Amino acid sequence: METKITFPGGKRINAEINGQIIQTDQPVGAGGEGSAPTPFDYFLASLGTCAGIYVLSFCQQRQIPTEGLALNQRAEFVTADGKSRLAKVVIEIDLPPGFPEKYQNAIVKAAELCSVKKAIMDPPEFEISARMA
């Protein structure tokens, strides 16, 4: 899988994946225009949306109504030596009215199948190089 990263101006950076463009920007306070989420915002959103597809699929496979189904995600940070780092991600599943109690633990297990979370738990090797265009 390849992703093309381009620089359309200012602090905006785009990623093109399979013909679709993901636009990023930095907050005004960081020199951007605040016109799009930051790359880190997308990273955090990828965790929740990844868990979300597993939760949604779980319900759809069992024909459980999804009206009222939602995930709430909270990122917790710690600061050490003047640097802030992500310490914990908490995802809470708001179950829809009438959700079968017998599936409550199973839907949590489904959310834990998230491939983004698995990639963080078993991180890939990174290789960065530069070349002349």
C-alpha positions in Angstrom: 0.0 0.0 0.0 1.4 3.4 -1.0 0.4 6.8 0.2 1.4 10.0 -1.7 2.0 13.0 0.7 1.8 16.5 -0.8 2.1 20.0 0.5 -0.7 22.3 -0.9 0.5 25.4 1.0 0.8 26.8 4.5 0.9 24.1 7.1 -1.5 21.9 5.2 -0.4 18.4 4.2 -2.4 16.0 2.1 -2.3 12.2 1.9 -3.7 10.5 -1.2 -4.7 6.9 -0.6 -6.5 4.9 -3.3 -7.6 8.1 -5.1 -9.0 9.7 -1.9 -7.5 12.8 -0.3 -7.1 13.2 3.4 -6.4 16.8 4.3 -4.5 17.9 7.4 -3.6 21.2 8.8 -2.2 22.6 12.0 -4.1 24.8 14.5 -3.9 28.6 14.1 -1.7 28.7 17.3 0.8 26.4 15.5 1.0 28.5 12.3 -1.8 26.7 10.4 -5.2 27.8 9.4 -7.1 25.1 11.5 -8.9 24.1 8.2 -8.6 20.3 8.9 -7.7 17.9 11.7 -4.0 17.5 12.5 -2.3 14.2 11.6 -2.4 13.2 15.3 -6.1 13.9 15.4 -6.5 11.4 12.5 -4.4 8.9 14.4 -6.6 9.1 17.4 -9.7 9.0 15.2 -8.4 5.9 13.5 -8.5 4.1 16.8 -12.1 4.9 17.5 -13.3 4.4 14.0 -11.5 1.1 13.7 -13.1 -0.2 16.9 -16.3 1.3 15.6 -16.4 -0.9 12.5 -16.0 -4.0 14.6 -18.8 -2.9 17.0 -21.1 -2.0 14.1 -20.4 -5.3 12.3 -21.0 -7.2 15.5 -24.5 -5.7 15.8 -25.3 -6.0 12.1 -24.3 -9.7 12.0 -26.7 -10.4 14.9 -29.4 -8.0 13.6 -29.2 -5.9 16.7 -30.6 -2.4 16.0 -27.8 0.3 16.0 -29.9 3.4 16.6 -28.3 5.0 19.7 -25.1 3.0 19.4 -22.1 5.2 19.8 -18.4 5.1 20.9 -16.9 7.7 23.1 -13.1 7.9 23.0 -10.9 9.8 25.5 -7.2 10.3 25.1 -5.2 10.8 28.3 -1.8 12.4 28.3 1.0 12.7 30.8 3.7 15.3 31.0 7.3 14.4 31.9 10.4 16.5 31.4 8.2 19.2 29.8 7.0 16.8 27.1 3.4 15.5 26.8 2.8 12.0 25.6 -0.2 9.8 25.0 -0.6 7.6 28.0 -3.9 5.9 27.6 -6.9 5.7 25.2 -10.2 4.9 26.7 -13.1 3.8 24.5 -16.6 3.4 26.0 -19.4 1.8 24.0 -22.8 3.3 24.4 -25.2 0.4 23.8 -28.5 1.1 22.2 -31.8 0.6 24.0 -32.7 -3.0 24.2 -29.2 -4.3 23.5 -29.1 -7.9 24.7 -27.2 -8.2 28.0 -25.8 -11.5 27.0 -23.7 -9.8 24.3 -22.2 -7.0 26.5 -18.8 -8.6 27.0 -18.7 -10.0 23.5 -19.1 -6.5 21.9 -16.2 -5.3 24.0 -14.1 -8.2 22.7 -15.2 -7.3 19.2 -14.0 -3.7 19.6 -10.7 -5.0 20.9 -10.1 -6.7 17.5 -9.3 -3.3 16.0 -6.3 -3.6 13.6 -5.1 -0.1 14.4 -4.8 -1.0 18.1 -3.1 -4.3 17.2 -0.5 -2.4 15.0 0.3 -0.2 18.0 0.6 -3.2 20.3 3.0 -4.9 17.9 4.7 -1.8 16.3 6.2 -2.0 12.8 9.7 -1.2 11.9 10.1 2.3 10.5 12.6 3.2 7.7 12.9 6.8 6.5 15.2 7.9 3.6 15.6 10.8 1.3 16.1 10.8 -2.5 16.5 13.4 -5.2 13.3 13.9 -7.2 
